[in-house]
Amino acid sequence: MEIRFHSDVGKKRNTNQDYAAVFKNEKGYTLALLADGMGGHLAGDVASQQAVHDLGAAWEQSAVSEPETAAQWLIQQIQTENEVIFEKGQLDIKLTGMGTTIVAVVLFEEQFTLGHVGDSRGYLFREGELIQLTEDHSLVNELVKTGEITQEMAANHPRRNVLTRSVGMPGTVEVDVDSHFLAADDYLLLASDGLTNMVSDEEIAAVLSSDLSLDEKVTLLIEKANTAGGVDNITVLLIEIGGQIHD
């Protein structure tokens, strides 16, 4: 198994509010995290980095070793982090209203557990097919589900960046979690909306099915998002399972 990730500011933004990192726990299992912050000035940077650092530090001290426990751990830790970020925003006027998406994957020998809040996405690429595993917690996705707008209309909707869930919101945030089996030669992709709003699933699948190295695939995906306009920060975290399931 190999993991590569990179974050790019894009073509239109002055700061990068995305953040990604990878951690191992006491049992040697990997947690990969990607966050896309929001809020005025530096608040988004603070929220995304704090969420990743806090969750990563908690993971390093954990002994989680199975998917069922990982799912419970993700829910509990993300809900705790939601409270931490909300309270920090209340204490500092410069950080008021800050928040972040989070998408997290815990990797085991034959399975993985995925958790998320917001519109950063997790995908599985298997046998040439790109499968979106997460559902956007966004206003436009709710409008699509109720039939008020089409998927095509959602892509250019003026409120497409409005989230219905984020880490840093008041109250208890609902965390979506699920576990899946791995197969040889799978890829797992975590991405901020700076990629997925600019690059189609077909283009992503073409890059992942190419003979490029893992580093080159990450680089090319970011280049494609920038070529398409690069209107937001772009972060790509790519996991290659390899020819056998066991690490």
N, C-alpha and C positions, 0 to 999 in steps of 0.2 A: 504494500500500500504506500502511495506517495501523495503528498498534499502540497499544493502551491497556492499562494494568494497574492493579490496586488490590488492597491487602491490608487485611483487617479482622480485629480481634482476636476477633470473635464475641461470644456472649452468656455464655459460661461460663468463659473463660480470662482470667487476669490479664495475661499477656504474649503477644506475637505472635512465634511461632517460624518463621513463614513469611517468605520474602524473594523478591523478583523484580526483575529489571533487564534492560535491553537495551543491547547494545554493537555497535559497527561495527569491522571490521578494516581493514587497510591498503588492501584492494581495495574497500572500501565495502559489504561484505556484512554482514548483520545476524545477530547471535546473540541469541536471547531465552532467558532462564533463569528457572526457578521452582524454589524449594527449600522443603522442609518439614522443619524441624529437630526433633530429639528429644534428650532427656537432661534431667537434673535441673536445677532453678533456671534459670540463664541459658545452660546448655550448648547447648541446641537453637538459641537465637538465634545463638550464636557459630558453630556448625557451618553453619547455612544461609547466614548472611551471608558467612562466609569462603569457602565453596564458590562462591557467586555472584561475589564480588569477585575471587577467584583465577582462575576460569575466564574471567571478563570481561577481566581484565588480560592474560591470555595470548592471548585472541582479538584484542584491540586491536593486539597486536604481530605477529599472524600475517598471512600473505598467501594463505590458503586461498581458492580461487576455483571449486571444483567439488565436487559431492556426494560423489564417491568419497574425495577427500582430507578432506572434512569428517567423514565417518564415521570414518576412521582418527584424525583429530585428536580427536574427541569421546571415543573409547575411551581413547586415550593420556592425555588431560588429566584425564578423570574418574578413571581408575585412579591417576594421580599424586596427585590431590586426595584420594583415599581414603586413601593412605598419610600424607599431610600431616595430615589430621584425626585419624586413628587415633593418630599419634605425639603430636600435641598433647594428646589426651585422656590419654595415658600419662604426660605430664609434669606435669599439673596435676590434683590429686585432685578439684577442683570440676568438671572437665570430663570425668572418666572415663566412658567409655561413650557419649559424645556421637556423634551421627551425623545424617545428613540424607538425604532423598530428593533427586533432581535430575531435572528434565525440561528438555530443551534442544532448540531448533529453530534450524537455520541456514537462512536464506532466500536462494535464488538467483532468477534471472530466471524460470525455468520449473519449478524443482524446489525441494524442501526436504528437509533431512536431520534426522531426529528421533532423539534419544538419551535413554535414561532408566535410572534405578536407583530402585527403591522403588515406592510406590503413588500418587505424583502422576501425573496423566494428561495425555496429549495426544490431542486429537480433531481430526478434519476434518469440517467442515460443508459439504456440497455438495448443491445442488439439493433442499434440504429434508430431507436425511438426515444425522443425526449418527453419525459412524463413530469408534469408539474405536480408536486406532492403537497404544496401549501396553497391555501386559499387567501387571497388578499383581504385584509381587514380594512377595506376602504369604502368610501361613499359610492364611487362608481361601480364597484363590484356588487354592492347591495342593489343598486339601480338595475344592473344587468340581471341579477337573480330574480328580481320582481318583474322583469320584462319592460321596465320603463324606458330603457335605452338598449341599443344593441352593443355587441362587443366592439364593433367598428366605431360606433359613436363614443364609446368609453375611452378609446385611445386619444381622442382630442377634446375630451370634456374639460371645461374650464375649472372644474373642481376635482380633477383626477388625483390631486395630491392630498386630498382631505382623508385622514385616517379615522376609522371608527374604533380602533384599538391601538394603544401605544404603551410603551413602558415609561411611566412618569405621569400617567393619568390619575385623577382622584379615585378613591375606592379600590376595589379588588379587580385586577385585570384577568380576563379569561385567557388561558394559554392553550393553544391547540397542540396536542402531542399525538404521535403515532409511531409505531415500530414496523419495520419492513425487513424481509430477508434480503441478503446480498447474493449476487451471483458473480462468477468469474468475469472479469473484463468490464464490470460496471464502472460508471463514473457518477459521482455525486457533485452537484453544482449548487453553491450558495451564491446569491447575487443580490445587489441592491437594485432599486428601480432605475438607476442610471444606466444599467445594462438592459434590463428587460423592457423599458419603455422605448429603447432606441434600436434594438436588434431583435429580429423575429425569431421564433422558435426554430424555424427552418434553417436560418443562418447559424444559430447556436449549434444545432444538431450537425450541420455540415462541418463546423470547426471541430467538434468533439469526435467525429468519425474520421477525421483526417489522420495522416501519418506524422503530424507534428509532435514534438515533445510536449510534456505537460506545461513547462514554462512557456513555450511558444503558443500553446492554445490559450493560456490565460492572457498573454500579451495581445494576441490577435483579437480576442473578444473585446478587450478594452479599446483597441484601435478601431474596431468596427463601430463601437458606440460613439467614439469621438468623430469618426468620419461622418456618421449620421447626424451630427450636430453637437454632441457632447454637452447637452443642456444641464446636466446634473453631475454630481460626483459619481464615479463608477467603481464598484468593488466586485471582484470576482474571486471566489475561493473554490478551487477544483480539487477533487479527491479521486485518484485513480486506484481502483481496487486491485487491478492486476490479474494475472492469469490463474491465480488460485485464491480462494477465499481467505485462507489462513495467512496472517501477516508473517 
